[in-house]
Amino acid sequence: MPRNPFTEFDKVSGEVADPTETSRRINGLLSTVQNPFGEFAQETSPEKTLPMDEILASHDSAMGRLTEAYGRLVAECLGDGLWQADRQTIERTYAVAWQIVSEMDWELTDVEAFCTHALQSNDSAFFVMDPLGLFLSAFCNASSLSEIRLDLSGEDLRLSLLGYQLREGLTLTLVGELGDLIGISLNGGHLMVEGNVRHYLGAGMTSGQLEVSGNAGRFIGEQMQGGDIHIGGRLGGVGNPQGGTIYHRQQVIYGER
C-alpha cells in the first residue's frame, strides 16, 4: 500500500507528543512552537503629537508675540494721547517699530497672518490702528526677500502708511482697498497696489516705482523728490511734487516724458 503523504498532519492520540519532535515535524503555518506571524506583531510606540496640533500651537504663539509687540509700539508712541500722522510722529513711530522688529524672532508667514488677525480682532491692542501700517512696513523692509505680497482684500478698514520707506530691491504687492499715505518716503523699492488708495500717495518719495491699478485721491506725489508714480484709475489731483514723474494711465501729468 502506498504511503499516505498527509499522515504527518494526523492528530496525535494517546500520550502527548514531544514538543521538540512536533516542532521538527510540523513546520510552516501549522507550527505549534513558533508563531509565523510574529514578525508582524504590533510594536508599542509613544504617542506622537499631531502635526496640526503643532501648527496651531505655533500659530497661537506667533499671534501672541506679534500682538504683544504691537501693544508695545502703541504704548511707547501713543501713551494717553492721540496719534497724529505728522512727519515727526511717523518717523519716530517707525524707528520704534524697526527696533522692536529687530529684537524679535519672526517669519513672514506669521506677519501675513497677523495682519489679517489685527484687522479682524476685537483685542484692545488694536483699538489704535494708525501705526499698524508702519509696523508692517518695518517687517517688510527687514525681510531678506525680494518679493512680498499682502492680501488685505475684504477688510472694511482701509489701512494707511503701508510701504513706508520701501527699500531698494524689494517689490511689495498690496491687494485691497487702502487708506492715506501709501508708499510715502519710498526709498528705491517697487510698490504695487491692486485696488484703490486715498490721499497723499507717494508723498515724499525719493526713488523707486509706485503703481496703483485703481483710483487715487488728492495730493498725489506731495513733496516727492524722484521716482515714478503710475495711476490706472481716476485721480483726485496732484500735490506739490519737487521731482520725479507722475503718470495717469499712459499720459505724463507731471515731470518729463
C-alpha positions in Angstrom: 0.0 0.0 0.0 1.5 3.4 -1.0 2.4 5.8 1.8 -0.1 8.4 2.7 1.7 11.7 2.2 -0.6 13.5 4.7 -0.1 11.2 7.7 2.3 13.8 9.3 -0.7 16.1 9.9 -2.8 13.3 11.7 -3.9 14.2 15.2 -1.7 12.5 17.8 -3.7 10.3 20.2 -2.7 8.9 23.5 0.3 10.4 25.2 1.3 13.9 24.4 3.9 14.1 21.7 7.3 15.5 22.4 7.1 19.3 21.6 10.6 19.2 20.1 9.7 16.4 17.9 6.4 18.1 16.9 8.3 21.3 16.0 10.5 19.3 13.8 7.6 17.5 12.1 5.1 20.3 12.0 6.6 23.5 10.5 5.4 26.4 8.4 1.9 27.7 9.1 0.9 24.8 11.3 3.8 25.0 13.7 2.7 24.9 17.4 6.0 26.2 18.7 6.8 29.3 16.5 4.2 31.9 15.5 4.9 32.5 11.8 3.3 36.0 12.1 5.4 37.1 15.0 7.4 39.4 12.9 4.2 41.4 12.1 3.3 41.9 15.8 2.4 45.5 16.6 5.1 47.4 18.4 4.2 49.8 21.1 5.5 53.3 20.4 5.0 56.6 22.3 2.1 58.7 21.2 3.1 61.4 18.8 1.7 64.9 18.6 -0.3 65.5 15.5 1.3 67.9 13.1 -1.9 70.1 13.1 -1.6 70.5 16.8 1.9 71.7 16.4 0.9 74.1 13.6 -2.0 75.6 15.7 0.2 75.9 18.8 2.9 77.7 16.7 0.3 80.0 15.1 -1.2 81.0 18.5 2.3 81.6 19.9 3.2 83.8 16.9 0.0 85.8 17.1 0.6 86.3 20.8 4.1 87.6 20.3 3.2 89.9 17.5 0.2 91.3 19.3 2.3 92.0 22.4 4.9 93.7 20.2 2.3 95.9 18.6 1.0 96.8 22.0 4.5 97.9 23.0 4.7 100.1 19.9 1.4 101.8 20.7 2.2 102.2 24.3 5.6 103.8 23.6 4.4 106.1 20.7 0.9 106.9 21.8 0.7 106.8 25.6 -2.5 108.5 26.7 -2.6 110.9 23.9 -3.8 110.8 20.2 -1.6 109.5 17.4 -1.1 112.2 14.8 0.2 111.3 11.3 2.6 114.2 11.0 6.2 113.7 9.8 7.9 113.7 13.2 5.4 111.2 14.7 5.7 108.9 11.7 9.5 108.9 11.7 9.6 108.3 15.5 7.0 105.5 15.3 8.8 103.7 12.5 12.1 103.9 14.4 10.5 102.2 17.4 8.8 99.6 15.1 12.1 98.9 13.5 13.8 98.4 16.9 11.0 96.0 18.0 11.2 94.0 14.8 15.0 93.6 15.1 14.6 92.1 18.6 12.1 89.5 17.6 12.1 86.1 16.0 9.6 86.0 13.2 8.7 84.7 9.8 6.9 86.5 7.0 4.1 83.9 7.1 3.4 84.9 10.7 3.3 88.6 9.7 0.8 87.9 6.9 -1.5 86.0 9.3 -1.0 88.7 12.0 -2.1 91.4 9.5 -5.4 89.6 8.9 -5.8 88.9 12.6 -5.2 92.5 13.6 -7.8 93.8 11.1 -10.5 91.3 12.4 -9.7 91.2 16.1 -11.6 92.9 18.9 -8.5 92.8 21.1 -7.9 96.1 22.8 -4.3 96.1 21.5 -5.8 97.0 18.1 -8.1 99.9 19.2 -5.4 102.2 17.7 -4.8 101.1 14.1 -2.9 104.0 12.6 0.6 102.8 13.4 -0.1 99.3 12.1 1.0 100.2 8.5 4.3 101.4 9.9 4.7 98.2 11.9 4.1 96.0 8.9 6.3 98.2 6.7 9.2 97.6 9.2 8.7 93.8 8.8 8.8 94.1 5.0 11.9 96.2 4.9 13.6 93.9 7.4 12.9 90.8 5.3 15.6 89.4 3.1 13.0 88.5 0.4 12.9 90.4 -2.9 9.1 89.9 -3.4 6.3 90.2 -0.8 2.5 90.0 -1.3 0.0 91.1 1.4 -3.7 90.4 0.7 -5.9 92.8 2.5 -8.9 92.3 0.3 -12.3 92.1 2.0 -11.3 94.1 5.0 -13.5 97.1 5.9 -10.7 99.1 7.4 -8.5 101.0 4.9 -5.0 100.6 6.3 -2.7 103.6 5.9 1.1 104.1 5.8 1.9 100.8 4.1 5.1 100.8 2.1 6.8 103.4 4.2 10.5 103.8 3.2 10.2 100.7 1.0 13.8 99.7 0.3 15.6 99.1 -2.9 15.5 95.5 -4.2 12.0 94.8 -2.7 8.8 94.5 -4.6 5.8 94.8 -2.3 2.3 93.9 -3.7 -0.7 95.1 -1.7 -4.1 93.8 -2.6 -7.3 95.6 -1.4 -8.7 99.0 -0.5 -6.1 101.1 1.2 -6.1 104.4 3.1 -3.9 107.5 3.2 -0.1 107.9 2.9 0.6 104.7 1.0 4.2 104.5 -0.3 5.3 107.7 1.4 9.1 108.2 1.6 9.5 105.3 -0.9 13.3 104.6 -1.0 14.0 102.7 -4.1 11.5 99.9 -3.8 8.7 98.8 -6.1 5.2 99.1 -4.6 2.2 97.7 -6.5 -1.3 98.3 -5.3 -4.1 96.1 -6.7 -7.0 98.3 -5.6 -7.8 101.9 -4.6 -5.9 104.3 -2.3 -6.9 107.6 -0.7 -4.8 110.7 -0.3 -1.1 111.6 -0.3 0.0 108.6 -2.4 3.8 108.5 -2.6 4.3 111.7 -0.6 8.0 112.5 0.0 9.3 109.5 -2.1 12.9 109.8 -3.2 13.2 107.0 -5.7 11.6 103.8 -6.9 8.3 102.9 -8.6 4.7 103.1 -7.3 1.8 101.6 -9.3 -1.9 101.7 -8.4 -4.3 99.8 -10.6 -7.4 101.6 -9.2 -8.2 105.1 -8.1 -6.1 107.5 -6.0 -7.2 110.6 -4.0 -5.8 114.1 -3.8 -2.2 115.3 -3.2 -0.6 112.6 -5.2 3.2 112.9 -5.0 3.2 115.7 -2.4 6.9 116.8 -1.9 8.2 113.8 -3.8 11.8 114.1 -4.9 12.2 111.4 -7.5 10.8 108.1 -8.8 7.7 107.2 -10.8 4.0 107.1 -9.8 1.5 105.3 -12.1 -2.2 105.6 -11.6 -4.5 103.3 -13.6 -7.9 104.6 -12.4 -9.3 108.0 -11.6 -7.3 110.5 -9.6 -8.3 113.4 -7.3 -5.4 115.6 -8.1 -1.6 116.0 -7.9 0.0 117.6 -4.9 3.2 119.7 -4.9 5.9 117.4 -6.2 9.6 118.6 -6.4 10.8 115.9 -8.8 10.1 112.5 -10.3 7.3 111.7 -12.8 3.6 111.0 -12.4 1.6 109.1 -15.0 -2.2 108.9 -15.4 -2.6 105.7 -17.4 -0.3 106.4 -20.4 -0.1 110.1 -20.0 2.5 112.1 -18.1 0.8 114.6 -15.9 3.8 115.8 -14.0 7.5 115.7 -14.9 9.4 114.8 -18.0 8.2 112.3 -20.6 
